[in-house]
Amino acid sequence: MTYIPNPTRYDHMIYRPAGNSGLLLPALSLGLWHNFGSVDDFENARDMIHTAFDLGITHFDLANNYGPEPGSAERNFGRILKEDFQKMRDELIISTKAGYLMWPGPYGNWGSKKSLLASLDQSLERLGLDYVDIFYSHRPDPNTPIEETMGALKSALDSGKALYVGLSNYSAKETEAAVLAAEKLGFKLLIHQPRYSMLDRWIEDDLQETLTEAGIGTIAFKPLYQGLLTGKYLHGIPEDSRMGDPHYATLHDDSLTKERLEQVQALNDLAQSRGQSLAQMALAWVLRERDDRVQGITSALIGASRPQQIIENVAALEHLKFTDEELIKIEKLL
């Protein structure tokens, strides 16, 4: 059946500029880290892409190694693009990354020019695209000069294989070095993708201020702390949860301490008093307005295992405001 997108898809989504740029990203973006690989149900993956786009999510985030098997998320997404989105490419923001182990030997990992540009070419082939909208250095490389890594990103821009470039998993100090190297080479970094959630607030120490000063946008991954901020673990480990899946067991049961569960339960109670699920409140908190010193988060990167989760997460955008009393209570709980 031919996919016909929802004609009202742009009516309710919020779009925010990525730092000091003209690029607008949806407040929620869809990450394909899990549930889009070769071990997963392809038609379910297709339904999730359709659902996201129908709700105004225009940004789809990948990496070379997403799967499992590595590369298969890009391959599956490329098939969906070809079969369902050929006429809508200019409505999409598609990102990919390189920097984690992808193929054997010394050139399939980290941040050398050889590795990054070879990976980008491979990603484009799997996706069936001439360019990606955003290409990231997925992590800093302690053994490669930052000038070389930034030079690879500039090459991606100059070749037209990427329209924008960014960083992921860089500390504030590493980001400052990357910004300086990029400036010397004559280009700007668009965006940074760090972990950020109610339970993982490391970027507040100094990274977010660094990004504000540099005019770089922020897209937060793991905003629901890999499902812990959905409330699904309050009464045990569901069989269909990420913690119970051998392919995706990156969240472990030692995370479920008595103190942590009590904290999550209290947050869940507060969310219900706001008329939201815990997941919706957690996303709203990540996307909240910040103070005058630092810019807010451009977009929160959600994952999903079924279309209904995407629908529920997008509903978080209906109630993004917090009272001072709610914010104080959340600070005490955290």
MINU-274426 format. One record per residue (C-alpha): chain; residue number from 1; x, y, z. Coordinates in pm, 1 decimal, decimal comma, always signed. Each point is the difference from the previous one (the first is absolute). Example, Ala and Ser with C-alpha at 12.3 -4.5 7.8 and 13.67 -1.06 7.14 Angstrom:
<pts>
PT   chain   resi          u          v          w
PT       A      1    +1230,0     -450,0     +780,0
PT       A      2     +137,0     +344,0      -66,0
</pts>
This chain:
<pts>
PT   chain   resi          u          v          w
PT       A      1       +0,0       +0,0       +0,0
PT       A      2     +134,5     +343,7      -94,3
PT       A      3      +87,0     +215,7     +300,2
PT       A      4     -186,6     +332,1       +1,1
PT       A      5     +125,7     +230,7     +277,1
PT       A      6     -234,1     +186,8     +231,3
PT       A      7      -78,7     +338,3     -164,5
PT       A      8      -16,0     +171,9     +342,4
PT       A      9     +337,5     -136,0     +116,9
PT       A     10     +151,9     +345,0      +50,6
PT       A     11     -291,1     +154,2     +187,5
PT       A     12      +93,7      -95,5     +356,3
PT       A     13     +370,6      -88,3       +9,8
PT       A     14     +236,6     +254,6     +155,4
PT       A     15     +312,5      +86,4     -202,5
PT       A     16     +306,4     +161,6     +155,3
PT       A     17     +316,1     +146,2     -156,8
PT       A     18     +315,4     -207,4      +45,8
PT       A     19     +224,9     +249,6     +175,5
PT       A     20      +92,4     +307,0     -202,0
PT       A     21     -120,5     -140,3     -332,3
PT       A     22     -299,3       +3,2     -228,8
PT       A     23      -62,1     -372,9      +37,3
PT       A     24     -318,4      -82,7     +191,0
PT       A     25      -30,2     -338,2     +169,8
PT       A     26     -316,4     -150,9     +147,8
PT       A     27      -11,8      +13,3     +380,1
PT       A     28       -6,4     -380,6      -12,3
PT       A     29     +217,6     -193,4     -244,8
PT       A     30       -6,4     -375,1      -59,8
PT       A     31     +314,3     -201,3      +68,8
PT       A     32      +55,5     -332,0     -176,1
PT       A     33     +254,4     -138,2     +247,7
PT       A     34     -228,1     -290,6      +94,0
PT       A     35     -290,8     -183,8     -166,2
PT       A     36      +88,8      +82,6     -361,2
PT       A     37     +270,1     -260,3      -65,4
PT       A     38      +13,9     -334,4     -174,6
PT       A     39     -115,9     -184,6     +315,2
PT       A     40     -317,5     +210,6      +16,7
PT       A     41     -340,0       -4,4     -170,7
PT       A     42      +39,3     +206,5     -317,6
PT       A     43     -369,3      +83,7      -38,1
PT       A     44      -12,8     +123,2     +359,9
PT       A     45     +300,9     +219,9      -74,9
PT       A     46     -176,3     +134,2     -309,1
PT       A     47     -315,4      +72,8     +203,1
PT       A     48     +205,7     +192,9     +256,0
PT       A     49     +163,8     +214,5     -270,4
PT       A     50     -342,8      +73,6     -152,2
PT       A     51     -149,6      +82,6     +340,6
PT       A     52     +285,9     +233,6      +88,0
PT       A     53      -20,1     +190,0     -328,7
PT       A     54     -379,4      +22,3      +21,8
PT       A     55      +46,4     +176,8     +335,3
PT       A     56     +247,6     +254,1     -138,1
PT       A     57     +323,7     -175,7      +96,5
PT       A     58     +225,7      +83,3     -292,1
PT       A     59     +335,8      -96,1     +153,7
PT       A     60     +117,1     -363,3       -4,2
PT       A     61     +327,3      -73,9     +175,5
PT       A     62     +228,8     -291,0      -87,7
PT       A     63     +362,4     -110,9      +31,5
PT       A     64     +213,8     -232,7     -206,1
PT       A     65       -9,2     -272,7     +267,0
PT       A     66     -370,4       +7,9      +86,9
PT       A     67     -172,8     -334,3      -32,7
PT       A     68      +65,1     -265,0     +100,3
PT       A     69     +169,7     -112,3     -223,5
PT       A     70     +210,6     +314,6      -46,2
PT       A     71     -113,0     +193,2     -306,6
PT       A     72     -338,3     -166,7      -23,5
PT       A     73     -196,3     +294,7     +142,7
PT       A     74     +134,7     +220,0     -279,8
PT       A     75      -75,3     -270,6     -254,5
PT       A     76     -358,8      -43,8     +123,0
PT       A     77      -57,1     +374,6      +20,1
PT       A     78     +138,7      +36,0     -352,8
PT       A     79     -254,1     -253,0     -123,5
PT       A     80     -283,2     +190,9     +169,5
PT       A     81     +124,1     +324,4     -154,0
PT       A     82       +8,2     -152,9     -346,3
PT       A     83     -340,3     -166,5      +24,5
PT       A     84     -196,1     +265,0     +191,9
PT       A     85     +179,2     +337,3      +11,6
PT       A     86     +159,9      +61,4     -340,5
PT       A     87     -207,1     +311,8      -62,2
PT       A     88      +49,1     +129,8     +355,4
PT       A     89     +380,6       +0,4      +34,4
PT       A     90       +4,7     +379,2      +31,2
PT       A     91     -237,9      -20,9     +297,5
PT       A     92     +240,1     -224,4     +193,8
PT       A     93     +305,3      +55,8     +215,6
PT       A     94     +207,0     -319,1       -3,8
PT       A     95     +309,0      -29,4     +216,8
PT       A     96     +265,9     -263,5      +44,4
PT       A     97     +322,9      -37,7     +196,3
PT       A     98     +336,9     -172,1       -1,0
PT       A     99     +251,4      -67,3     +274,4
PT       A    100      -83,6     -335,0     +156,9
PT       A    101     +124,3     -338,0     -125,2
PT       A    102     -152,6      -81,9     -337,0
PT       A    103     +242,0     -227,3     -191,7
PT       A    104     +318,0     -196,3      +85,8
PT       A    105     +344,0     +153,4       +6,9
PT       A    106     +134,6     +340,4     +102,9
PT       A    107     -216,2     +208,8     -236,6
PT       A    108     -348,8     -108,4     +104,9
PT       A    109       -8,3     +187,9     +329,3
PT       A    110      +64,4     +337,5     +168,1
PT       A    111      +52,5     +335,0     -170,2
PT       A    112     +267,1       -1,8     -269,9
PT       A    113      -76,6     +158,6     -335,9
PT       A    114      +33,3     -342,5     -162,0
PT       A    115     -254,3     -155,2     +236,2
PT       A    116     -258,4     +279,0       +3,0
PT       A    117      -16,3      +59,3     -372,8
PT       A    118       +2,8     -369,3      -90,3
PT       A    119     -282,4      -51,0     +249,8
PT       A    120     -200,7     +287,7     -145,9
PT       A    121      +28,0     -150,4     -348,8
PT       A    122     -116,9     -336,7     +132,8
PT       A    123     -292,6     +163,2     +181,8
PT       A    124     -112,1     +183,8     -311,9
PT       A    125       +8,5     -324,6     -196,5
PT       A    126     -212,5     -180,4     +260,5
PT       A    127     -243,9     +289,9      +18,4
PT       A    128      -17,6      +40,0     -377,3
PT       A    129      +68,3     +373,0      +30,8
PT       A    130     +235,0     +253,2     -157,2
PT       A    131      +30,0     +192,7     +327,8
PT       A    132     -105,8       +1,3     +363,7
PT       A    133     -123,1     +314,3     +167,6
PT       A    134     +219,9      -39,9     +310,1
PT       A    135     +320,3     -202,8      +37,2
PT       A    136     +142,3      -45,4     +350,5
PT       A    137     +330,4      -92,1     +150,6
PT       A    138     -155,0     -259,0     +232,4
PT       A    139     +267,3      +26,8     +269,8
PT       A    140     +332,4     +177,1      +58,9
PT       A    141     +313,2     -192,1      -95,1
PT       A    142     +283,1      +39,2     +253,8
PT       A    143     +257,7     -120,9     -253,9
PT       A    144      -93,7     +217,3     -298,7
PT       A    145      +68,1     +375,3       -6,2
PT       A    146     -325,9     +189,8      +24,1
PT       A    147     +109,0     +197,4     -308,7
PT       A    148       -9,2     -322,5     -203,1
PT       A    149     -344,4     -101,7     +124,5
PT       A    150     -136,2     +347,6      -70,2
PT       A    151     +173,0       -6,9     -337,4
PT       A    152     -194,6     -315,2      -83,8
PT       A    153     -326,1     +175,3      +88,3
PT       A    154      +99,9     +293,0     -221,2
PT       A    155      +68,4     -242,0     -284,7
PT       A    156     -349,8     -143,6      +45,3
PT       A    157     -141,8     +352,5      -29,5
PT       A    158     +217,2     +101,0     -293,7
PT       A    159      -88,9     -315,0     -194,4
PT       A    160     -373,0      +60,9      +48,3
PT       A    161      -39,4     -336,7     +170,8
PT       A    162     -118,1     +177,4     +317,0
PT       A    163     -183,3     +331,4      +32,8
PT       A    164      +89,2      +49,4     +367,9
PT       A    165     +238,1     -164,1     +245,9
PT       A    166       +1,3      -54,9     +373,1
PT       A    167     +140,6     -179,0     +302,3
PT       A    168     -123,6     -268,0     +235,7
PT       A    169     +131,9     -107,9     +341,2
PT       A    170     +260,6     +279,7      +16,5
PT       A    171      +69,6     +161,5     +338,9
PT       A    172       -2,1     +377,8      +40,3
PT       A    173     +379,5      +15,8      -29,2
PT       A    174       +1,7     -226,7     -306,0
PT       A    175     -279,1     +206,8     -154,5
PT       A    176     +195,2     +322,4      +51,1
PT       A    177     +299,1     -153,5     -179,5
PT       A    178     -222,1     -119,6     -285,8
PT       A    179     -164,7     +342,6      -36,7
PT       A    180     +340,6     +171,1      -15,9
PT       A    181     +130,3     -249,4     -259,2
PT       A    182     -314,5      +39,3     -210,2
PT       A    183      +27,9     +379,6       +8,8
PT       A    184     +360,7      -17,5     -121,5
PT       A    185     -115,6     -219,9     -288,1
PT       A    186     -278,2     +244,1      -86,8
PT       A    187     -318,8     -185,9      +96,0
PT       A    188     -241,1      -22,3     +292,2
PT       A    189     -132,5     -295,1     +193,8
PT       A    190     -379,4       -8,0       -3,6
PT       A    191      -99,1     -227,2     +285,3
PT       A    192     +113,8     -218,6     +289,2
PT       A    193     -168,6     -324,1     +102,8
PT       A    194      +59,7      -85,5     +369,4
PT       A    195     -182,3     -219,9     +249,4
PT       A    196     -243,7     +201,8     +207,4
PT       A    197     -294,8      -86,0     +220,5
PT       A    198     -137,5      +60,3     +346,2
PT       A    199     +227,8     -278,3     +125,4
PT       A    200     +308,9      +95,7     -203,2
PT       A    201      +68,8     +372,9      +19,3
PT       A    202     +373,5      +19,8      -69,6
PT       A    203      -34,8     +258,4     -277,4
PT       A    204     -122,7     +256,0     +253,2
PT       A    205     +346,7      +18,3     +158,3
PT       A    206     +162,8     +182,3     -290,6
PT       A    207      -84,0     -147,9     -340,9
PT       A    208     -330,2     +180,4      -51,9
PT       A    209     +156,3     +336,2      +75,8
PT       A    210     +283,5      -80,3     -242,3
PT       A    211     -250,7      -84,4     -273,3
PT       A    212     -197,1     +318,1      +62,8
PT       A    213     +313,1     +213,4      -32,0
PT       A    214      +95,7     -178,6     -323,2
PT       A    215     -349,2      +27,1     -150,8
PT       A    216      -27,8     -379,0      -28,4
PT       A    217     -335,2     -175,6      +39,0
PT       A    218      -58,5     -294,3     +233,9
PT       A    219     -194,0     -316,9      -73,2
PT       A    220      -30,8     -222,4     +306,8
PT       A    221      +15,9     -379,2      -28,2
PT       A    222     -127,3     -241,4     +266,9
PT       A    223     -246,5     +263,4     +133,5
PT       A    224     -199,1     -283,3     +162,1
PT       A    225     +311,0     -164,0     +147,6
PT       A    226      -49,2     -307,9     -218,1
PT       A    227     -355,4      -53,4     +122,5
PT       A    228      +50,7      +49,8     +372,6
PT       A    229     -190,2     +329,2      -25,2
PT       A    230     -301,2     -164,2     -162,0
PT       A    231     -115,0     -171,5     +318,3
PT       A    232       +8,7     -342,8     -165,9
PT       A    233     +243,4     -134,8     +261,3
PT       A    234     -192,3     +107,9     +310,1
PT       A    235     -153,1     -346,4      +38,5
PT       A    236     +278,7     -222,9     -130,9
PT       A    237     +167,1      -60,1     -336,6
PT       A    238     -249,5      -52,4     -284,6
PT       A    239      +90,2     -275,3     -244,9
PT       A    240      -25,4     +239,5     -295,9
PT       A    241     +220,5     +267,5     +159,4
PT       A    242     +349,1      +96,6     -112,8
PT       A    243     +142,1     -142,1     +321,8
PT       A    244     -152,2     -337,0      -80,6
PT       A    245     +115,4       -9,3     -364,2
PT       A    246     +340,5     -163,9      -61,8
PT       A    247      +55,6     +214,8     -309,9
PT       A    248      -44,8     +326,9     +189,2
PT       A    249     +109,2      -73,2     +356,6
PT       A    250     +177,9     +331,7      +56,3
PT       A    251     -207,2      +80,2     +310,2
PT       A    252      +66,4     -246,9     +280,8
PT       A    253     -206,4     -107,0     +297,8
PT       A    254     +258,7     +145,6     +240,2
PT       A    255     -143,2     +337,2     -109,2
PT       A    256     -322,1      -89,9     +182,6
PT       A    257     +107,0      +72,0     +355,4
PT       A    258     -262,6      +54,8     +269,1
PT       A    259      +97,0     +367,4      +21,0
PT       A    260      -19,4      +46,4     -376,1
PT       A    261     -342,0     -164,2      -23,4
PT       A    262     -130,9     +218,8     +281,8
PT       A    263     +131,1     +305,0     -185,1
PT       A    264     -163,1     -107,4     -325,8
PT       A    265     -327,9      -74,7     +181,1
PT       A    266       -3,0     +351,5     +148,3
PT       A    267      +65,9     +147,9     -343,7
PT       A    268     -279,2     -214,2     -140,5
PT       A    269     -239,4     +135,2     +264,0
PT       A    270      +95,1     +357,1      -93,0
PT       A    271      -52,0      -73,8     -369,7
PT       A    272     -348,2     -132,7      +68,5
PT       A    273      -85,3     +316,4     +191,4
PT       A    274      +97,3     +192,0     -317,1
PT       A    275     -225,6     -219,5     -212,3
PT       A    276     +297,5     -168,3     -168,5
PT       A    277     +170,1     -335,5       -4,0
PT       A    278     +346,8      -13,8     +153,9
PT       A    279     +154,3      -25,4     -349,4
PT       A    280     -189,5     +308,8     -115,4
PT       A    281     +110,3     +202,0     +302,4
PT       A    282     +361,2     -116,0      -38,1
PT       A    283       +3,1     +115,1     -363,3
PT       A    284     -167,2     +328,6      +90,3
PT       A    285     +263,9      +58,9     +268,3
PT       A    286     +285,0      -57,7     -247,6
PT       A    287     -164,4     +243,0     -244,6
PT       A    288      -82,8     +265,2     +264,3
PT       A    289     +114,3     +358,0      -37,0
PT       A    290     +335,3      +72,3     +161,5
PT       A    291     +139,9     +308,1     +173,9
PT       A    292     +170,5     +293,8     -166,4
PT       A    293     +345,9     -158,4      +13,5
PT       A    294      -71,3     -305,0     -211,7
PT       A    295     -222,4      -82,6     -293,3
PT       A    296     -263,3     -268,4      +17,6
PT       A    297      +21,3     -342,7     -158,1
PT       A    298      -70,5      +10,2     -373,8
PT       A    299     -148,4     -349,7      -18,6
PT       A    300      -38,0     -314,1     +209,4
PT       A    301      +86,2     -324,2     -175,9
PT       A    302     -258,0     -267,1      +75,1
PT       A    303      +15,2     -370,8      -70,8
PT       A    304     -296,9     -228,7      -45,1
PT       A    305      -90,7     -364,8      -39,9
PT       A    306     -352,5      +58,7     -132,8
PT       A    307     -193,7     +288,4     -158,8
PT       A    308     -217,7      +67,1     +306,6
PT       A    309     +306,1     +101,5     +202,5
PT       A    310      +76,3     +271,8     -253,8
PT       A    311     -357,2     +129,0      +19,8
PT       A    312      +17,7      +10,2     +381,3
PT       A    313     +337,3     +175,9       -1,9
PT       A    314     -110,0     +268,4     -245,1
PT       A    315     -293,9      +74,4     +231,8
PT       A    316     +259,6     +129,6     +248,9
PT       A    317      +24,4     +313,8     -212,3
PT       A    318     -352,1      +98,4     +101,5
PT       A    319     +123,3      +86,5     +351,7
PT       A    320     +359,9     +125,9      +10,4
PT       A    321      -38,8     +267,1     +268,2
PT       A    322      +85,8      -61,8     +365,6
PT       A    323      -94,9     +207,7     +299,1
PT       A    324     +276,6     +117,4     +230,8
PT       A    325     -138,2     -231,4     +266,2
PT       A    326      +20,0     -300,4     -234,9
PT       A    327     +358,4      +78,3      -95,6
PT       A    328      +99,7      +36,4     +365,3
PT       A    329     -163,4     -332,2      +82,7
PT       A    330     +178,9     -171,3     -288,5
PT       A    331     +333,6     +144,0     +116,3
PT       A    332      -58,1     -140,6     +348,2
PT       A    333      -89,9     -342,1     -140,2
PT       A    334     +308,7       -4,9     -222,4
</pts>
